[in-house]
Amino acid sequence: MNAEDLASKLEPHLPDAIVARGEVTTLAAADKLIGALEMLRDDPEFAFDTLSDIAATDWPDRDPRFWVAYELYSMRHRHRLRVKVGLPESKPHVPTVCDLYPTANWLEREIYDLFGLFFDGHPNMTRILLPNDWEGHPQRKTEDLGGVNTPYKNGKFIPPVDQRLSSR
């Protein structure tokens, strides 16, 4: 099944399906995500049995500000689908999909850690990459670019990238 055929078969279920660059993408509301993913996984016509990845993006000047993209794959049919969910800055919450796709556990934790998006019902919503006392979420576009001061034993430090003076 090619991308156009997949998009047309999705239309009765997810009418926002589009084809761009040979890839099918559709939208789902946060409160409808679980139902949409269950249908996509369990319907033999689609059989999206694998969650390949979850990614997030931050668009500070847009509404919704955050987007979460679920990359699905069907081993039976060998086709792919991207399901995107928009989240407003005021409530960056989406339900966890760990019960549907166990691989989501670590992927959701990474997005929580780096973007500050919440996956309601997640079994262990804790930081995965940054220290527990880290303040902020470094992948948000409103964060400083350079990270943190890097101290050395002699009391000197390298400041964050965006605070360094040019040596030229």
Protein Blocks (a to p, Z undefined) as FASTA:
>chain_A
ZZklmmmmmmmmmmmbcceehiacddddfklmmmmmmmmmmmmklopabcfbdcddddfk
bccfbdcddddddfklopacdddddddfklcccddfklmmmmlmmmmmmmmmmnopaceh
iablccfkbcfklgcjfkbckbcfklpadddfkopacddfklcccfZZ
